[in-house]
């Protein structure tokens, strides 16, 4: 999505652009597929950064203006209500920040003044400059909040939705994600990710952009310190004045022909997930499940890291795509369960054992989630599960990491003069953030240069 957004922006200014995709379907980390006559989304639980029609501020409004879309082109519908649940302690939130503030005041009355100070610190932080210095989010939060459970409950949805770093995250990234989830909130098109992707492709092609599917990049060709083009998997060579990669920093460096041995190795990250989708025969709300998304944790502390077990059952995400404010209901019930995963375990399994383990661990995820929602196993019509191995296969991300490397390159530059990064390892996260990343790097480095 970052590549398509960058392509649209560049095409508006008369540049000749070609977007390359290895697979048969667009979208990358936020895509879709059809299985057994049903449509499934990949990656997207919800779109963050919701803004009502006519809004003039916020990342979504900036994306729509820069790409020249109307608000209706994405057909976004706001969430009903979501929940952070740590045992018996519950914090509800919606697309109005005040609800979350009131919930914190009720559940943690001794911490509300500190929480208000944290909100002031978040509001005062300018998240647009690309020269931010690293600062621990836990350290900043600890300056205002003294209850570790409240810190964990605030971090839980933010880290699940955007942290490439285990246990802690950069405060700049924290601010971006806090605003996107609690200030702006969740939304979703009725038909999932498809309307957004199709709108991007239509706009891109209408401006003369070229899109090649089944066109994976085998290597980036260099001439000294300049990228001069790419070689595709089938041997086709494409020359270019500039190359913009959304593959991730480590992955992009590995594509630079002849450069692998002289580059300083960087941590590609190891935060990854197992996710399963269950189609059920009834609307979840009819069975008493009305929350849009539930972020839960059953342990005393929230452990955001690669677990010792194949899947961490102590915490997770329960997403119900049915529970948004649609004009009409979805045709079937959908429950999506996501948990932290051990990437090494899933990558190393032989194929016959891999399929068996997927089924067994998803059953355990369903049992863990049943503490917070009805047990839907007896109502399941179909299920599908993906693992870090699936993520690596379809995205190329080392270790199957959804959020890429912990160290982001906010300005999008690399050691090569005209090779730039957009997407996950540039630093703007989520669906709106991905498009904003492509726009930002195109504006900064590729226009009028």
PADO-864511 format. One record per residue (C-alpha): x, z, y; residue in three letters; chain; residue number from 1. Coordinates in steps of 0.02 Angstrom, whole numbers. Example, Ala and Ser with C-alpha at 12.3 -4.5 7.8 and 13.67 -1.06 7.14 Angstrom:
<site <615, 390, -225>, ALA, A, 1>,
<site <684, 357, -53>, SER, A, 2>,
//
This chain:
<site <0, 0, 0>, UNK, A, 1>,
<site <146, 32, 118>, UNK, A, 2>,
<site <213, -142, 81>, UNK, A, 3>,
<site <46, -226, 114>, UNK, A, 4>,
<site <24, -128, 276>, UNK, A, 5>,
<site <199, -177, 333>, UNK, A, 6>,
<site <163, -357, 285>, UNK, A, 7>,
<site <4, -362, 389>, UNK, A, 8>,
<site <92, -288, 539>, UNK, A, 9>,
<site <236, -412, 527>, UNK, A, 10>,
<site <122, -561, 498>, UNK, A, 11>,
<site <27, -519, 657>, UNK, A, 12>,
<site <189, -552, 750>, UNK, A, 13>,
<site <225, -719, 670>, UNK, A, 14>,
<site <349, -663, 538>, UNK, A, 15>,
<site <354, -749, 369>, UNK, A, 16>,
<site <321, -613, 240>, UNK, A, 17>,
<site <318, -609, 50>, UNK, A, 18>,
<site <259, -454, -45>, UNK, A, 19>,
<site <322, -440, -224>, UNK, A, 20>,
<site <235, -341, -362>, UNK, A, 21>,
<site <299, -327, -541>, UNK, A, 22>,
<site <128, -298, -618>, UNK, A, 23>,
<site <-34, -394, -626>, UNK, A, 24>,
<site <-127, -275, -511>, UNK, A, 25>,
<site <-92, -222, -332>, UNK, A, 26>,
<site <-82, -41, -274>, UNK, A, 27>,
<site <70, 40, -354>, UNK, A, 28>,
<site <43, 228, -357>, UNK, A, 29>,
<site <-136, 204, -297>, UNK, A, 30>,
<site <-210, 66, -403>, UNK, A, 31>,
<site <-349, 35, -527>, UNK, A, 32>,
<site <-380, -33, -702>, UNK, A, 33>,
<site <-523, -78, -817>, UNK, A, 34>,
<site <-535, -1, -990>, UNK, A, 35>,
<site <-677, -14, -1116>, UNK, A, 36>,
<site <-792, -91, -984>, UNK, A, 37>,
<site <-764, 48, -858>, UNK, A, 38>,
<site <-666, 52, -694>, UNK, A, 39>,
<site <-535, 186, -670>, UNK, A, 40>,
<site <-434, 234, -516>, UNK, A, 41>,
<site <-249, 275, -529>, UNK, A, 42>,
<site <-175, 410, -418>, UNK, A, 43>,
<site <-316, 433, -295>, UNK, A, 44>,
<site <-417, 594, -308>, UNK, A, 45>,
<site <-468, 571, -128>, UNK, A, 46>,
<site <-412, 491, 34>, UNK, A, 47>,
<site <-344, 624, 154>, UNK, A, 48>,
<site <-341, 616, 345>, UNK, A, 49>,
<site <-528, 585, 361>, UNK, A, 50>,
<site <-588, 537, 536>, UNK, A, 51>,
<site <-772, 507, 581>, UNK, A, 52>,
<site <-822, 334, 646>, UNK, A, 53>,
<site <-764, 307, 823>, UNK, A, 54>,
<site <-622, 433, 816>, UNK, A, 55>,
<site <-476, 390, 929>, UNK, A, 56>,
<site <-348, 516, 865>, UNK, A, 57>,
<site <-264, 553, 698>, UNK, A, 58>,
<site <-168, 449, 570>, UNK, A, 59>,
<site <-321, 356, 503>, UNK, A, 60>,
<site <-371, 298, 677>, UNK, A, 61>,
<site <-192, 242, 712>, UNK, A, 62>,
<site <-186, 144, 548>, UNK, A, 63>,
<site <-352, 57, 584>, UNK, A, 64>,
<site <-294, 8, 758>, UNK, A, 65>,
<site <-122, -53, 705>, UNK, A, 66>,
<site <-192, -156, 561>, UNK, A, 67>,
<site <-345, -212, 661>, UNK, A, 68>,
<site <-475, -146, 540>, UNK, A, 69>,
<site <-646, -79, 581>, UNK, A, 70>,
<site <-691, 94, 519>, UNK, A, 71>,
<site <-824, 19, 404>, UNK, A, 72>,
<site <-695, -92, 316>, UNK, A, 73>,
<site <-638, 56, 209>, UNK, A, 74>,
<site <-814, 128, 184>, UNK, A, 75>,
<site <-753, 308, 180>, UNK, A, 76>,
<site <-873, 450, 136>, UNK, A, 77>,
<site <-827, 632, 172>, UNK, A, 78>,
<site <-812, 766, 39>, UNK, A, 79>,
<site <-946, 895, 1>, UNK, A, 80>,
<site <-834, 1049, -12>, UNK, A, 81>,
<site <-675, 1097, -103>, UNK, A, 82>,
<site <-600, 1258, -168>, UNK, A, 83>,
<site <-435, 1349, -196>, UNK, A, 84>,
<site <-460, 1474, -338>, UNK, A, 85>,
<site <-330, 1602, -391>, UNK, A, 86>,
<site <-418, 1708, -521>, UNK, A, 87>,
<site <-562, 1793, -432>, UNK, A, 88>,
<site <-494, 1755, -257>, UNK, A, 89>,
<site <-577, 1600, -186>, UNK, A, 90>,
<site <-549, 1501, -25>, UNK, A, 91>,
<site <-673, 1362, 11>, UNK, A, 92>,
<site <-637, 1222, 133>, UNK, A, 93>,
<site <-718, 1064, 198>, UNK, A, 94>,
<site <-676, 935, 331>, UNK, A, 95>,
<site <-702, 1069, 463>, UNK, A, 96>,
<site <-551, 1185, 481>, UNK, A, 97>,
<site <-660, 1332, 537>, UNK, A, 98>,
<site <-731, 1356, 362>, UNK, A, 99>,
<site <-556, 1382, 292>, UNK, A, 100>,
<site <-512, 1502, 434>, UNK, A, 101>,
<site <-671, 1603, 400>, UNK, A, 102>,
<site <-632, 1607, 214>, UNK, A, 103>,
<site <-456, 1673, 245>, UNK, A, 104>,
<site <-527, 1807, 361>, UNK, A, 105>,
<site <-650, 1863, 226>, UNK, A, 106>,
<site <-528, 1861, 80>, UNK, A, 107>,
<site <-372, 1922, 173>, UNK, A, 108>,
<site <-433, 2021, 325>, UNK, A, 109>,
<site <-262, 2100, 353>, UNK, A, 110>,
<site <-181, 1927, 361>, UNK, A, 111>,
<site <-296, 1834, 480>, UNK, A, 112>,
<site <-192, 1867, 636>, UNK, A, 113>,
<site <-38, 1803, 547>, UNK, A, 114>,
<site <-133, 1653, 484>, UNK, A, 115>,
<site <-187, 1613, 663>, UNK, A, 116>,
<site <-4, 1621, 716>, UNK, A, 117>,
<site <38, 1497, 578>, UNK, A, 118>,
<site <-99, 1381, 640>, UNK, A, 119>,
<site <-23, 1389, 814>, UNK, A, 120>,
<site <147, 1346, 742>, UNK, A, 121>,
<site <71, 1198, 649>, UNK, A, 122>,
<site <-20, 1136, 804>, UNK, A, 123>,
<site <140, 1148, 908>, UNK, A, 124>,
<site <243, 1047, 782>, UNK, A, 125>,
<site <264, 863, 827>, UNK, A, 126>,
<site <259, 771, 661>, UNK, A, 127>,
<site <295, 597, 732>, UNK, A, 128>,
<site <484, 603, 772>, UNK, A, 129>,
<site <591, 534, 632>, UNK, A, 130>,
<site <743, 648, 660>, UNK, A, 131>,
<site <669, 810, 593>, UNK, A, 132>,
<site <788, 945, 529>, UNK, A, 133>,
<site <750, 1026, 360>, UNK, A, 134>,
<site <662, 1195, 370>, UNK, A, 135>,
<site <586, 1294, 225>, UNK, A, 136>,
<site <396, 1299, 232>, UNK, A, 137>,
<site <395, 1465, 137>, UNK, A, 138>,
<site <516, 1538, 264>, UNK, A, 139>,
<site <409, 1485, 411>, UNK, A, 140>,
<site <249, 1546, 328>, UNK, A, 141>,
<site <332, 1713, 288>, UNK, A, 142>,
<site <365, 1742, 472>, UNK, A, 143>,
<site <177, 1756, 500>, UNK, A, 144>,
<site <98, 1798, 331>, UNK, A, 145>,
<site <153, 1945, 224>, UNK, A, 146>,
<site <39, 1923, 73>, UNK, A, 147>,
<site <125, 1809, -56>, UNK, A, 148>,
<site <-41, 1764, -136>, UNK, A, 149>,
<site <-109, 1691, 26>, UNK, A, 150>,
<site <53, 1592, 49>, UNK, A, 151>,
<site <33, 1524, -128>, UNK, A, 152>,
<site <-150, 1482, -101>, UNK, A, 153>,
<site <-111, 1383, 57>, UNK, A, 154>,
<site <35, 1294, -27>, UNK, A, 155>,
<site <-58, 1253, -189>, UNK, A, 156>,
<site <-162, 1103, -129>, UNK, A, 157>,
<site <-26, 1047, -8>, UNK, A, 158>,
<site <110, 1045, -140>, UNK, A, 159>,
<site <-1, 967, -273>, UNK, A, 160>,
<site <-44, 828, -150>, UNK, A, 161>,
<site <126, 792, -78>, UNK, A, 162>,
<site <280, 894, -123>, UNK, A, 163>,
<site <426, 810, -209>, UNK, A, 164>,
<site <520, 976, -207>, UNK, A, 165>,
<site <490, 1116, -332>, UNK, A, 166>,
<site <444, 1291, -274>, UNK, A, 167>,
<site <457, 1254, -87>, UNK, A, 168>,
<site <440, 1107, 32>, UNK, A, 169>,
<site <506, 1050, 198>, UNK, A, 170>,
<site <405, 1121, 343>, UNK, A, 171>,
<site <387, 949, 423>, UNK, A, 172>,
<site <308, 882, 263>, UNK, A, 173>,
<site <203, 1041, 252>, UNK, A, 174>,
<site <132, 1012, 426>, UNK, A, 175>,
<site <87, 831, 387>, UNK, A, 176>,
<site <-3, 881, 228>, UNK, A, 177>,
<site <-87, 1037, 303>, UNK, A, 178>,
<site <-162, 931, 442>, UNK, A, 179>,
<site <-214, 793, 321>, UNK, A, 180>,
<site <-305, 915, 204>, UNK, A, 181>,
<site <-369, 1059, 312>, UNK, A, 182>,
<site <-382, 986, 487>, UNK, A, 183>,
<site <-446, 813, 438>, UNK, A, 184>,
<site <-498, 826, 257>, UNK, A, 185>,
<site <-550, 724, 106>, UNK, A, 186>,
<site <-650, 564, 91>, UNK, A, 187>,
<site <-676, 422, -33>, UNK, A, 188>,
<site <-751, 249, -39>, UNK, A, 189>,
<site <-902, 237, -154>, UNK, A, 190>,
<site <-809, 111, -263>, UNK, A, 191>,
<site <-644, 204, -264>, UNK, A, 192>,
<site <-477, 130, -211>, UNK, A, 193>,
<site <-530, -53, -236>, UNK, A, 194>,
<site <-614, -82, -65>, UNK, A, 195>,
<site <-459, -21, 27>, UNK, A, 196>,
<site <-339, -126, -76>, UNK, A, 197>,
<site <-448, -281, -66>, UNK, A, 198>,
<site <-466, -261, 122>, UNK, A, 199>,
<site <-277, -249, 140>, UNK, A, 200>,
<site <-249, -406, 35>, UNK, A, 201>,
<site <-382, -506, 126>, UNK, A, 202>,
<site <-310, -459, 295>, UNK, A, 203>,
<site <-132, -494, 238>, UNK, A, 204>,
<site <-172, -665, 166>, UNK, A, 205>,
<site <-279, -713, 316>, UNK, A, 206>,
<site <-124, -693, 424>, UNK, A, 207>,
<site <-22, -808, 312>, UNK, A, 208>,
<site <62, -675, 206>, UNK, A, 209>,
<site <117, -723, 30>, UNK, A, 210>,
<site <82, -605, -117>, UNK, A, 211>,
<site <168, -633, -284>, UNK, A, 212>,
<site <106, -537, -437>, UNK, A, 213>,
<site <207, -532, -599>, UNK, A, 214>,
<site <358, -544, -485>, UNK, A, 215>,
<site <465, -392, -518>, UNK, A, 216>,
<site <630, -375, -426>, UNK, A, 217>,
<site <778, -369, -545>, UNK, A, 218>,
<site <910, -351, -408>, UNK, A, 219>,
<site <936, -353, -220>, UNK, A, 220>,
<site <1069, -480, -172>, UNK, A, 221>,
<site <1204, -427, -50>, UNK, A, 222>,
<site <1326, -516, 63>, UNK, A, 223>,
<site <1448, -382, 116>, UNK, A, 224>,
<site <1344, -247, 200>, UNK, A, 225>,
<site <1188, -354, 215>, UNK, A, 226>,
<site <1042, -382, 98>, UNK, A, 227>,
<site <1014, -570, 92>, UNK, A, 228>,
<site <874, -583, -37>, UNK, A, 229>,
<site <816, -535, -211>, UNK, A, 230>,
<site <823, -600, -388>, UNK, A, 231>,
<site <661, -584, -487>, UNK, A, 232>,
<site <643, -536, -669>, UNK, A, 233>,
<site <627, -720, -716>, UNK, A, 234>,
<site <786, -767, -623>, UNK, A, 235>,
<site <702, -839, -468>, UNK, A, 236>,
<site <802, -810, -310>, UNK, A, 237>,
<site <715, -775, -143>, UNK, A, 238>,
<site <817, -766, 16>, UNK, A, 239>,
<site <767, -653, 161>, UNK, A, 240>,
<site <827, -600, 332>, UNK, A, 241>,
<site <768, -422, 299>, UNK, A, 242>,
<site <713, -327, 143>, UNK, A, 243>,
<site <589, -182, 146>, UNK, A, 244>,
<site <574, -83, -16>, UNK, A, 245>,
<site <436, 36, -68>, UNK, A, 246>,
<site <517, 67, -239>, UNK, A, 247>,
<site <598, 233, -187>, UNK, A, 248>,
<site <773, 268, -124>, UNK, A, 249>,
<site <863, 295, -291>, UNK, A, 250>,
<site <767, 152, -370>, UNK, A, 251>,
<site <811, 37, -225>, UNK, A, 252>,
<site <995, 82, -232>, UNK, A, 253>,
<site <995, 45, -418>, UNK, A, 254>,
<site <934, -131, -377>, UNK, A, 255>,
<site <1078, -167, -258>, UNK, A, 256>,
<site <1188, -288, -355>, UNK, A, 257>,
<site <1362, -218, -384>, UNK, A, 258>,
<site <1331, -61, -280>, UNK, A, 259>,
<site <1282, 67, -411>, UNK, A, 260>,
<site <1457, 129, -446>, UNK, A, 261>,
<site <1509, 165, -267>, UNK, A, 262>,
<site <1352, 253, -204>, UNK, A, 263>,
<site <1341, 442, -199>, UNK, A, 264>,
<site <1212, 495, -329>, UNK, A, 265>,
<site <1056, 576, -256>, UNK, A, 266>,
<site <925, 684, -340>, UNK, A, 267>,
<site <778, 572, -389>, UNK, A, 268>,
<site <667, 725, -415>, UNK, A, 269>,
<site <575, 786, -570>, UNK, A, 270>,
<site <401, 839, -509>, UNK, A, 271>,
<site <274, 743, -611>, UNK, A, 272>,
<site <103, 759, -690>, UNK, A, 273>,
<site <-13, 731, -837>, UNK, A, 274>,
<site <-186, 675, -788>, UNK, A, 275>,
<site <-343, 640, -888>, UNK, A, 276>,
<site <-507, 562, -836>, UNK, A, 277>,
<site <-668, 605, -927>, UNK, A, 278>,
<site <-828, 503, -911>, UNK, A, 279>,
<site <-982, 610, -942>, UNK, A, 280>,
<site <-1165, 567, -966>, UNK, A, 281>,
<site <-1236, 668, -821>, UNK, A, 282>,
<site <-1201, 697, -636>, UNK, A, 283>,
<site <-1088, 850, -624>, UNK, A, 284>,
<site <-1192, 922, -481>, UNK, A, 285>,
<site <-1345, 925, -597>, UNK, A, 286>,
<site <-1244, 1039, -711>, UNK, A, 287>,
<site <-1194, 1157, -571>, UNK, A, 288>,
<site <-1025, 1079, -525>, UNK, A, 289>,
<site <-1039, 1041, -340>, UNK, A, 290>,
<site <-858, 1054, -277>, UNK, A, 291>,
<site <-764, 895, -234>, UNK, A, 292>,
<site <-592, 960, -283>, UNK, A, 293>,
<site <-538, 1127, -357>, UNK, A, 294>,
<site <-357, 1184, -349>, UNK, A, 295>,
<site <-334, 1329, -468>, UNK, A, 296>,
<site <-201, 1449, -528>, UNK, A, 297>,
<site <-219, 1581, -663>, UNK, A, 298>,
<site <-48, 1663, -651>, UNK, A, 299>,
<site <7, 1799, -531>, UNK, A, 300>,
<site <113, 1673, -433>, UNK, A, 301>,
<site <96, 1485, -412>, UNK, A, 302>,
<site <237, 1395, -504>, UNK, A, 303>,
<site <259, 1220, -434>, UNK, A, 304>,
<site <400, 1149, -540>, UNK, A, 305>,
<site <434, 1056, -700>, UNK, A, 306>,
<site <366, 1173, -836>, UNK, A, 307>,
<site <453, 1221, -998>, UNK, A, 308>,
<site <298, 1164, -1092>, UNK, A, 309>,
<site <237, 982, -1098>, UNK, A, 310>,
<site <99, 1025, -973>, UNK, A, 311>,
<site <79, 1180, -866>, UNK, A, 312>,
<site <-92, 1254, -906>, UNK, A, 313>,
<site <-74, 1397, -780>, UNK, A, 314>,
<site <-127, 1287, -634>, UNK, A, 315>,
<site <-203, 1118, -598>, UNK, A, 316>,
<site <-323, 1007, -503>, UNK, A, 317>,
<site <-504, 972, -549>, UNK, A, 318>,
<site <-572, 823, -455>, UNK, A, 319>,
<site <-751, 761, -460>, UNK, A, 320>,
<site <-767, 588, -379>, UNK, A, 321>,
<site <-957, 608, -386>, UNK, A, 322>,
<site <-956, 748, -260>, UNK, A, 323>,
<site <-934, 654, -97>, UNK, A, 324>,
<site <-1071, 619, 29>, UNK, A, 325>,
<site <-1129, 450, -37>, UNK, A, 326>,
<site <-1291, 361, 3>, UNK, A, 327>,
<site <-1314, 333, -184>, UNK, A, 328>,
<site <-1243, 421, -337>, UNK, A, 329>,
<site <-1104, 350, -445>, UNK, A, 330>,
<site <-1173, 273, -605>, UNK, A, 331>,
<site <-1085, 400, -718>, UNK, A, 332>,
<site <-1007, 571, -702>, UNK, A, 333>,
<site <-817, 577, -684>, UNK, A, 334>,
<site <-702, 727, -703>, UNK, A, 335>,
<site <-515, 709, -669>, UNK, A, 336>,
<site <-394, 845, -724>, UNK, A, 337>,
<site <-213, 850, -665>, UNK, A, 338>,
<site <-73, 968, -714>, UNK, A, 339>,
<site <115, 982, -688>, UNK, A, 340>,
<site <213, 902, -830>, UNK, A, 341>,
<site <383, 905, -911>, UNK, A, 342>,
<site <442, 726, -888>, UNK, A, 343>,
<site <585, 736, -1013>, UNK, A, 344>,
<site <466, 788, -1151>, UNK, A, 345>,
<site <345, 644, -1125>, UNK, A, 346>,
<site <481, 513, -1102>, UNK, A, 347>,
<site <565, 560, -1267>, UNK, A, 348>,
<site <413, 559, -1384>, UNK, A, 349>,
<site <400, 422, -1516>, UNK, A, 350>,
<site <245, 313, -1493>, UNK, A, 351>,
<site <140, 382, -1637>, UNK, A, 352>,
<site <171, 563, -1586>, UNK, A, 353>,
<site <149, 520, -1402>, UNK, A, 354>,
<site <-32, 467, -1424>, UNK, A, 355>,
<site <-72, 621, -1527>, UNK, A, 356>,
<site <8, 739, -1402>, UNK, A, 357>,
<site <-87, 660, -1257>, UNK, A, 358>,
<site <-252, 700, -1342>, UNK, A, 359>,
<site <-202, 877, -1389>, UNK, A, 360>,
<site <-136, 924, -1217>, UNK, A, 361>,
<site <-285, 850, -1128>, UNK, A, 362>,
<site <-399, 956, -1237>, UNK, A, 363>,
<site <-299, 1108, -1181>, UNK, A, 364>,
<site <-314, 1054, -999>, UNK, A, 365>,
<site <-503, 1041, -1019>, UNK, A, 366>,
<site <-509, 1215, -1095>, UNK, A, 367>,
<site <-407, 1286, -951>, UNK, A, 368>,
<site <-519, 1201, -822>, UNK, A, 369>,
<site <-676, 1268, -908>, UNK, A, 370>,
<site <-645, 1435, -821>, UNK, A, 371>,
<site <-696, 1350, -658>, UNK, A, 372>,
<site <-818, 1213, -708>, UNK, A, 373>,
<site <-940, 1181, -851>, UNK, A, 374>,
<site <-860, 1134, -1016>, UNK, A, 375>,
<site <-895, 947, -1023>, UNK, A, 376>,
<site <-817, 908, -1192>, UNK, A, 377>,
<site <-985, 894, -1278>, UNK, A, 378>,
<site <-1046, 771, -1145>, UNK, A, 379>,
<site <-895, 655, -1141>, UNK, A, 380>,
<site <-928, 469, -1159>, UNK, A, 381>,
<site <-748, 414, -1139>, UNK, A, 382>,
<site <-577, 483, -1089>, UNK, A, 383>,
<site <-410, 413, -1038>, UNK, A, 384>,
<site <-247, 505, -1008>, UNK, A, 385>,
<site <-85, 458, -922>, UNK, A, 386>,
<site <83, 547, -923>, UNK, A, 387>,
<site <253, 534, -835>, UNK, A, 388>,
<site <294, 395, -958>, UNK, A, 389>,
<site <145, 296, -893>, UNK, A, 390>,
<site <196, 326, -712>, UNK, A, 391>,
<site <374, 265, -744>, UNK, A, 392>,
<site <312, 110, -835>, UNK, A, 393>,
<site <196, 53, -696>, UNK, A, 394>,
<site <293, 111, -542>, UNK, A, 395>,
<site <475, 113, -596>, UNK, A, 396>,
<site <495, 288, -523>, UNK, A, 397>,
<site <640, 380, -605>, UNK, A, 398>,
<site <574, 526, -711>, UNK, A, 399>,
<site <396, 467, -676>, UNK, A, 400>,
<site <397, 563, -511>, UNK, A, 401>,
<site <239, 532, -410>, UNK, A, 402>,
<site <312, 594, -246>, UNK, A, 403>,
<site <487, 525, -269>, UNK, A, 404>,
<site <648, 608, -213>, UNK, A, 405>,
<site <648, 778, -125>, UNK, A, 406>,
<site <761, 714, 13>, UNK, A, 407>,
<site <659, 595, 122>, UNK, A, 408>,
<site <733, 462, 238>, UNK, A, 409>,
<site <613, 474, 383>, UNK, A, 410>,
<site <691, 333, 483>, UNK, A, 411>,
<site <682, 214, 334>, UNK, A, 412>,
<site <865, 162, 345>, UNK, A, 413>,
<site <990, 138, 204>, UNK, A, 414>,
<site <1179, 111, 204>, UNK, A, 415>,
<site <1146, -77, 216>, UNK, A, 416>,
<site <1116, -157, 385>, UNK, A, 417>,
<site <949, -240, 348>, UNK, A, 418>,
<site <880, -151, 196>, UNK, A, 419>,
<site <744, -25, 238>, UNK, A, 420>,
<site <628, 96, 146>, UNK, A, 421>,
<site <443, 124, 163>, UNK, A, 422>,
<site <321, 222, 57>, UNK, A, 423>,
<site <353, 381, -42>, UNK, A, 424>,
<site <537, 409, -3>, UNK, A, 425>,
<site <518, 368, 181>, UNK, A, 426>,
<site <412, 524, 198>, UNK, A, 427>,
<site <230, 491, 246>, UNK, A, 428>,
<site <121, 537, 98>, UNK, A, 429>,
<site <-53, 500, 33>, UNK, A, 430>,
<site <-153, 340, 51>, UNK, A, 431>,
<site <-165, 342, 240>, UNK, A, 432>,
<site <14, 404, 250>, UNK, A, 433>,
<site <74, 261, 140>, UNK, A, 434>,
<site <-3, 131, 256>, UNK, A, 435>,
<site <62, 226, 408>, UNK, A, 436>,
<site <236, 222, 331>, UNK, A, 437>,
<site <235, 33, 313>, UNK, A, 438>,
<site <173, 12, 491>, UNK, A, 439>,
<site <300, 135, 562>, UNK, A, 440>,
<site <452, 55, 480>, UNK, A, 441>,
<site <393, -121, 520>, UNK, A, 442>,
<site <372, -74, 703>, UNK, A, 443>,
<site <536, 20, 711>, UNK, A, 444>,
<site <655, -98, 621>, UNK, A, 445>,
<site <578, -267, 580>, UNK, A, 446>,
<site <487, -326, 736>, UNK, A, 447>,
<site <581, -423, 871>, UNK, A, 448>,
<site <750, -395, 788>, UNK, A, 449>,
//
